[in-house]
Amino acid sequence: MTSTLITPAPDSLSALETPCAVLDLDRMERNIGRLREHLDGLGVSLRPHLKTAKSVEIAQRVMTAPAGPATVSTLKEAEQFAQAGVTDLTYAVGIEPTKLQRVIALRAAGADIAVLLDSVEQAHIVVAASRDSGEPIPALIEIDCDGHRSGIDPADAERITAIGRLLAEGASLRGVLAHAGASYGARSETELRACADNERDAVVRAANTLREAGLPCPVVSAGSTPTAHFADDLTGVTEIRAGVFVFFDLVMAGLGVCQIDDIALSVMATVIGHQVDKGWIIVDAGWMAMSRDRGTAKQSVDQGYGVVCDQNGKPYPGLIMADANQEHGVLAIRNDSTAALPDLQIGDRVRILPNHACATGAQHDRYHVIRGSSGHIEAEWPRFGGW
Amino acid sequence: MTSTLITPAPDSLSALETPCAVLDLDRMERNIGRLREHLDGLGVSLRPHLKTAKSVEIAQRVMTAPAGPATVSTLKEAEQFAQAGVTDLTYAVGIEPTKLQRVIALRAAGADIAVLLDSVEQAHIVVAASRDSGEPIPALIEIDCDGHRSGIDPADAERITAIGRLLAEGASLRGVLAHAGASYGARSETELRACADNERDAVVRAANTLREAGLPCPVVSAGSTPTAHFADDLTGVTEIRAGVFVFFDLVMAGLGVCQIDDIALSVMATVIGHQVDKGWIIVDAGWMAMSRDRGTAKQSVDQGYGVVCDQNGKPYPGLIMADANQEHGVLAIRNDSTAALPDLQIGDRVRILPNHACATGAQHDRYHVIRGSSGHIEAEWPRFGGW
C-alpha cells in the first residue's frame, strides 16, 4: 500500500505535483543541433520562432546569438525577449494600428523589431506611424505561398510593388516573408520537399519583383518546421524561421519530420483511477494540461491526446490518452494495437507526449528540466503567456 | 485612414489591447439567477463548480454564500478560494496519495474540503492519511451514471459498501457523487431530461445502498450544467454541481441549454487582414486566445472556433471563426449561410463567442467586465491557472 509519508528527493521527478510540464534537455539540444547543422549546410541563417517555448532560458539556447535573430507571434513575446537582451526581432503576425504604439516603444528602447503586412491599407498605417513617431518602422511584406492564411499572391506584382514603394518611401522596406503552413498537411517526404521548394520559389519571386522595381529587399524569409527540415536548396532565401522543432511533437512525428523519441516536451500525470471493464486508466492530466489540440486526428495514426510513456520517458506500446475532460485523462490502448494495458496503480506516474508542443506548452507556467531518463531535475524554467 | 494617435477613453473596450477576454456581467447575473431559481424550486442547494471562471470575484457572485458550498477541479483552485474565505469545498477529481498532503494542509488551515474516490485502493490511502494526520478526511464515493469517465456502477453494491465501510471506520464518509458527462452529447430536450433522471437515479440508488448497509450518506451530489437545467425532479439529491452555466457557451447553446445571447464570455479581436478572393477576414485572435476546443464540431451546427459579433456583442449573420492558427483567426461565412461578409477594415474590433467557456477562459489571465452593450469597462478581474 502506498504510504502518504514517503517523501522523494526534492530534485527528482517523483517529487513534483502533477500535472506538470517536463522538458528533456538532451532531446532539445539534439533537435536544435540538427536544424542548425542542416541550415549551415544550406548557407542560410536561423531566425527561430520563440512562440513555442516562450521562455528566456530556452530562447538563449535556440538562438544562434544572445541578441537574436528571433521571431515572435505576440508583442508580449517581443517585450519579454527584448527585456532579456534580444534586439533582432520579427513580429510575424499582420500589424494593426493599436499595436504600432507598442512597436514604437520597443524600438525606442533599442529593439530592432520589424512588422509584417500584406495590404496597401496597412502600409499607409505604418507610414503614418513612422511619420508621427519620427522614425521609420521596418516592415516585411507577407507572401502567400500556399493559400493557408495571410499574405499576397507572389504573382501579384502590382500589389507587392505598390506596398514596397509606400514602405520604401515612408517607412522602411525590410523584405518579404512566407510561411508554408500547408506543409503541416503533407502526406509524404516528396510532398514536404515540394512544399519547401514552393515556399522558396514564392518568396524569392516576390523579392525579385521588388528588386526589379528598383526597391530594396535585404531579407527573404521563409520557413516552417517541416519545410525547414526538408528544404535542400534555399538559393535566394536569407533566413529560415521555425519554432516547434525545439520540442517537436506527435504531429511532427506523424509527418516524418522527427521520431517520437525526439519529442522533448511531455506532461507528467498521476494515475487516479481505473475502469477495468472498459480498459481505461484515469490520470489527473486532462485537456487543461494537454490542451485541446488533436492535431494527429487528421494524420494516418491518431494518437488521441497523446502517447503515454513511463516516468522515464519510454512509450508504453499502444497506450494513448484516448479521451480527456478538463482534469481527467482516459488512457487506453490505441484501436490498431494489440498491446496489453500496463499494470499501473493509483499514484503511479506517467509522461504524455503532446500532439502540438506550442499548444501544450501554453497550458503550463514552467518547465521542469531533466536530462534523458535520469529523473533528476536540473532546473525549473519559467514560461510566460498572454499578449 | 486610421491614425495611430487616436486614444480612446481608458475605461472603454476600444482602449484594450487585443486579444482579450470580455465578460458581460448582465448576462452572467442572468445565468446565475436562472439556475438558482430553478434549483430553489426543486428544493436542492447549488454547489457551483468554480473551475470555469477561476476568479475570486466571480466565485463570490456564483456561490449562494461567501464560504461556499463550492466545487473545484484542482487543489490550486481549492487553495486560492480557501484563501479568499471559501471553506466548504469538494475536490471533484479522484484523489491520489501525493495530493492528500495538500488536502490535509487545507483542512488544517480551516477549509472543510472533501475528496473523491472510486476504489478500495484509494479508500485505503485516505484511511492511511487520516490515521497519519490524526484527522478523518471526508470522502465522497464517485458513481458512474453513464460510462463517460470515472466512478462505480450504481448496481455494484458490494464495492460501494466495501468502500463506504472503510471510509466510515477509518476516515469520514461524506456521501456519493455523480456527473452526467454524457449529457453533453444529448440531442434533444427529451434526452437531456432522461440524462437528468438517470443521474439522479444512479446517485440516489448508491446513497440507498450505503444507508441499507447502515452507513451514513449525508451528501447526495449530482449535476452537470445540462442536467442541472433540465432536471424537474431531484428527490433524494441534496446538492447540484454545475460550472459552465455562469458564462454559457456555444456547446450549451447547441444543446438548447441556453441561447446564444446568454453567452457572457467573448474574446475581443482586431482585424489584421483580408483574403478577398476566399471570403476571409483575418483577426489577431487564434487558437491561443480561443483555445483549441471545437466542441460544436459534433453538434448539428458547427460554429468553427466561435461565433463572431460586433464590438457591442451582436452576432454578424453567419460569421464564424472558420479556422485558427496560433495567433491568427480566419473569419468566414458558415457553409449553411447565405449572409454577406461584413465590411470590416484593418483595426476594426470584433468579439467572438467561444465553443467552450472553460477552455477559452483558461487562455486568459483576466476578465474585462462590461454590462450589456455599453462598452464601458466596469472592472478587471484576475483569473488564475495552473495546479
Interface residues (C-beta under 8 A of the other chain):
Chain A: M1 T2 S3 T4 L5 E17 T18 P19 C20 K51 S73 T74 L75 V93 G94 I95 E96 P97 T98 K99 L100 Q101 R102 D118 S119 E121 Q122 H124 I125 A128 A129 D132 S133 D144 G147 R149 S150 G181 T270 V271 I272 G273 H274 Q275 K278 I282 D284 W287 M288 A289 S291 R292 D293 R294 N325 Q326 E327 H328 V330 Q345 I346 G347 H356 C358 A359 A362 Q363 H364 D365 G385 G386 W387
Chain B: M1 T2 S3 T4 L5 E17 T18 P19 C20 K51 S73 T74 L75 V93 G94 I95 E96 P97 T98 K99 L100 Q101 R102 D118 S119 E121 Q122 H124 I125 A128 A129 D132 D144 G147 R149 S150 G181 T270 V271 I272 G273 H274 Q275 K278 I282 D284 W287 M288 A289 S291 R292 D293 R294 N325 Q326 E327 H328 V330 Q345 I346 G347 H356 C358 A359 A362 Q363 H364 D365 G385 G386 W387
